[in-house]
Amino acid sequence: MTARDLDTTVATPEAPAAGTVPARRTGWRRITMVAAIAGPGLVAANAGNDAAGIATYASAGSQFAYGTLFFMVLVTIALVMVQEMAVRLGAHTGKGLGALIREQFSLRLTALAVFCLLLANTGLVVSEFAGIGAAFELLGVPKWAVIPPAAILLWSLVLFGSYRWAERIFLIMSLAFFAYPIAMILGHPHWGEVGKHLVVPHVEPSKDFVLLAVALIGTTVSPYMQFYAAAGVVDRGAKPEDYRLIKLDAMLGAVFACIISLTIIIATAAAIGGTGPLASAAQAAEALKPVAGQNAELLFALGLIGASALAGAVVPLSASYAIGEAAGVERSVSRSFRDAPLFLGLFTAQIVLGAVVAMTPVDVIQLLIGTQVLQGLISPIVLVYLLVLTNRRSLLGAAANGPRYRIGATIVVVGVAGMSTILLVQTVLGWLGLG
């Protein structure tokens, strides 16, 4: 049985006759259905809640309390649309985003897309392993004792497993995110303020607010997520007739990831809102301790471990997929090193680089902030490619963006680009002493 046959079998279980299933099994059937749907969309979206993302969300809560919640609602809508477009491309074309850019655009534009992804991912890979080290240090374990074994485990997972096996492990890692809603409840937030800021826009005309807003976009709508989502659908062996479940996976994954993001913001806002920006996700965990107790700090640390491990595999995989697709060579987690040397070689190199640099006294604070802002600046470029591709009926036929969806997607791209432009102008003016 091939991976494609397996996926089709899992995704479309035979329905029993009415009244033949005991009531006590209904819950398990629902869990089975959710597990069958869960896939690349959920993995890609959850990977965005990595160490750098957690640090960004926590900093939003500590710096502006509940003030960014409405903005995150808008970002959630944007993420749902973007992830849906990415998996639609993969399902209906059987090709990843990198391969489609190579076929539909010039060589220079393809090189630009790959360069942007590599630029944004380089610091991210380091930050994931730094996040693993920081989380274990909260538990009293030195980073030098944790980072090398973690790197070997993630490397082995991809090198010696199939895509389906790796995807299941990634989904299990995602369970760690349930720690954050619990930490939020333990933090005893002001629910009236939370509800108000979820529906009422809040904007502050300051460089810090704009910088954080762009970082929130960068860490939530990360460029690597679109490359991984489309490539994961292809590697899973999905077909156009599977699109309904693939779409549901992408949308539910995006919503779940953003709910987790909101709980991180609310948890830190309740504990230390208005005290200023945080240095790292580990600092956020420590900050929760005096207010919410030891359990909240422990939950935050456990969530950070799971998040960093998940993204530590997904981030380098996304770059390997993109370069392999752009070069037109074999790329699949299910292939051996001999069959896909470039794909798996790039993945190996990124894991080694990330782990080695994370072991050095690198300035994790600047790395976390810088990578998220850089992703926010690069996101519009990748989103333009995504929008143009999904608008083309010559590529997708009836599955191309309709008039209304095209307008909505264009607003998303223009909005992200506008925020990035404002940040760029403010930064340049600061360099010139005019900001």
C-alpha positions, 0 to 999 in steps of 0.5 A: 500500500502506498502513502497515497493509498494510506492517506485516502483510506484514513481520510475517508473511513467507511460509515456504519449503518445508522444505529449500529455504533454504541453511544460510548464510542461516539467520542472516539469516532470524533477523535479519529475523524479529527486525527484523520483530517489533521495534517500539513495545515495544522503542522505548518500553522502550529510551527509558527508558534515557535520559540521566537513566536512565543517570545513575540506574543509574550512581549505583546502581552507584557508591553501593551497588555490586551491592546493587540488582541483585536489586531491578532483577530485580523491576523487570524483571518489573514492566516486562514486565507493564506494557508488555504491558498497554499494547500489548495495549490498543493492539492490541485497541482501536485506541486509545492510552492517552490516548484510552481514559482520556478515554472510560472516565473522567471529564474530571477524571481525564483531566486528571489523567493528562495533567497528570502526564505533562506534569509528568514529561516537562518535565524529561525533555526538557531532560535528554535534550538535556543528555545529548547535550551532556554526551556530546559534551563528553566527546569534546571538542565543546562543547554549543552546537555539538551541541544545536541541530543535534541538535534540528533533526535529531530534529524533522525526523525526525518532521515529514517522515517516516512512522511506519514510517521514524521507528520504523526510525531509533529502532531503529537508535539502540537499537544504541548500547546494546550499548556498555554490555555491552562497557563492563561486560566491560572493567570486570572485575566480580567475577562471583561478587558479581554472581551473588549479588546477582542472586538474593539480596535486599539492602535498606538502611534508609536514605533514600538507598537508598529514594530511589534505589529509587524513582528506579530504578522511575521511570526503568525504568517511566516513565509516558511509556513506556506512553503511547508503547507503546500509541500506537505500536501504533495509529500502526503500524496493528496489528490484534488478529491482530497481537497475538502479535508485538506482545506478543513485541516488548513483552516482549523490549524490556522484558527487553533494556532491563533487561539494559542497565540491569543492565550499567550498574550492574555496570560502574560498581560494578566501577569505583567501587562504594561511592564515593557517588552520581554527578552525571551519566552523563557523570561515570560515563563519566569514572569508568570511564577509570582502571579500564577504560581510554579505550575504556570511557569512549568506549563509555559516551559513545557509548551516552549519545549514542544513548540521549539522541537516542532518548529526545529524540524519544520523550519529547515524542512520548509527551506529544503522543500523550497530549494529542492522544488526550485532545483527540480530534484527529488524532495521527500521525507520518505526518500533515502539520503541516496535518493534525495541528497540535496533535500536531506543534505540541506536539512542536515546542514541547517540542523547542525548550524542551528544547534552549533550556533545555539550552543554559543553565547549568541544574543538570543534577544536580538536574534528572536526579535530580528528574525520575526521583524525580518519575516514580517518584511519578507512575508509580503514578497512570498504572499504576492507569489501565492496570490498571483499563483492562486489567481491564475485559472490557467494553473488551477482552473475552476479552483482559482480564486473567485472575485470575492476571494481575490479581493479579500486576499489582495486586501491581506497582502496589501495590509501586510505590505503596508505594515512592513513599509511603515516599519521600513520607513520608520527604521530608515528615519531612525538611522538618519536621526529623524525618527 
